[in-house]
Amino acid sequence: MKFAILGCGYVADLYMATLPRHAGLRLIGVHDHDPRRLKDFSDYHKTISFRSLNALLDDPAVEMVLNLTSPRSHYDLTKACLDAGKHVYSEKPLAMESEKAADLVRLARERGLSLAAAPCSLLGETAQTMQKALADGVVGPVRLVYANFDDGMIHRLDPTRWRSVSGAPWPARDEFETGCTYEHAGYVLSWLAAFFGPARRVHAYASCLLPDKGIAVERMAPDFSVGCLEYDNGIVARVTCSIVAPADKSLIIVGERGIVRTEDVRNDAAPVYWRQARPNRMLAAIGARWREVRGRVEHALRLPYSLGGWRLERRYPYAQKPRFQSSGGNKPVDFLRGPAEMAESIRERRPCRLSPELALHMTELIETLQYPERFANPRTITSSFAPIAPLPGSPSLTRRSR
């Protein structure tokens, strides 16, 4: 599949990092509205530059466009690409409002074009392994999910100094104005969509707890949000997102017979662990004894830290053997899994696992979580999508124990 990149900012370098691993993708050229940024990116990656958006859209060789521009530009530019007859893979979110996201979905369907949006980590080995554990019934019927994407106080790390490999600055102002929920919640929400289907209702709260982050903005978006999402079969998921709380990107799924978890949803190959929810008497006694001894030792030695908890967990076998993928820095992920899945689905004439309806559903959930004041609380979610097929070798959740 021949594609072009629209937007050569910080995230574009992350997409380029794993391009050699995807033989089915061929980069035709790139464009950015900033001539200097376009030149720096093109020189570093040795790519062809489109001098204008029209030049990119008028090139018949370009079949698919990766829209990697700022979130508030996604709607207008994705619409322009669809109008030009191009398949589009957009960075998250598909649009800033669910109504506009719905417009893009309708346009793509009318034009017979593929449309999808990041994130694509639900295609990674960790998500597929967790899905397999649920399908294998190791935790029994699921009742509760704790999903976290807390990224720490980013503004205290001096993000204005961060640069990508081609020299692009990290877009601090845009990140703070867009909001961490729009930027990050999709990583856990897309996994829940793959595991449990569409969310039906959302109870949400959001707030800006740190309005001064040392960077001038037009309007600081909420830096904390929390919501309880209701799914079919009585499943409730608490989703928390912030750039205030200490870093925590864990996902814990509680079933009637056990717990399955991973510590980092931003690592495509993070281990998946599981344990019994109700340990037997011996394990319960050991755990109670450990807590008693730990408390006495910490008190006697006046330790300034905790010795931690005690529990036995099993590492769940990977659904597929992980391939080492890194987009550089602290991102052990492959941003191109999504575009590669789209290209493959077009070649194979099958539905893409990252459907436009899924992207719309993510937008509706994220908008509800970040701006609950816009809607009734709880809000009934109207969007839906077809079940997301697991990758070859991973079982469907239709076999999950009830």
Secondary structure as GFF3:
##gff-version 3
##sequence-region A 1 402
A	DSSP	beta_strand	2	6	.	.	.	ID=ss1
A	DSSP	alpha_helix	10	16	.	.	.	ID=ss2
A	DSSP	three_ten_helix	19	21	.	.	.	ID=ss3
A	DSSP	beta_strand	26	31	.	.	.	ID=ss4
A	DSSP	alpha_helix	35	45	.	.	.	ID=ss5
A	DSSP	alpha_helix	53	58	.	.	.	ID=ss6
A	DSSP	beta_strand	64	67	.	.	.	ID=ss7
A	DSSP	three_ten_helix	71	73	.	.	.	ID=ss8
A	DSSP	alpha_helix	74	83	.	.	.	ID=ss9
A	DSSP	beta_strand	87	90	.	.	.	ID=ss10
A	DSSP	alpha_helix	98	111	.	.	.	ID=ss11
A	DSSP	beta_strand	115	117	.	.	.	ID=ss12
A	DSSP	three_ten_helix	121	123	.	.	.	ID=ss13
A	DSSP	alpha_helix	125	135	.	.	.	ID=ss14
A	DSSP	beta_strand	142	150	.	.	.	ID=ss15
A	DSSP	three_ten_helix	154	157	.	.	.	ID=ss16
A	DSSP	three_ten_helix	159	161	.	.	.	ID=ss17
A	DSSP	alpha_helix	172	178	.	.	.	ID=ss18
A	DSSP	alpha_helix	180	184	.	.	.	ID=ss19
A	DSSP	alpha_helix	186	196	.	.	.	ID=ss20
A	DSSP	beta_strand	201	207	.	.	.	ID=ss21
A	DSSP	beta_strand	224	230	.	.	.	ID=ss22
A	DSSP	three_ten_helix	232	234	.	.	.	ID=ss23
A	DSSP	beta_strand	236	242	.	.	.	ID=ss24
A	DSSP	beta_strand	251	255	.	.	.	ID=ss25
A	DSSP	beta_strand	258	262	.	.	.	ID=ss26
A	DSSP	beta_strand	273	276	.	.	.	ID=ss27
A	DSSP	alpha_helix	281	301	.	.	.	ID=ss28
A	DSSP	beta_strand	314	315	.	.	.	ID=ss29
A	DSSP	alpha_helix	337	348	.	.	.	ID=ss30
A	DSSP	alpha_helix	356	370	.	.	.	ID=ss31
A	DSSP	three_ten_helix	372	374	.	.	.	ID=ss32
A	DSSP	beta_strand	379	380	.	.	.	ID=ss33
A	DSSP	three_ten_helix	397	399	.	.	.	ID=ss34
###
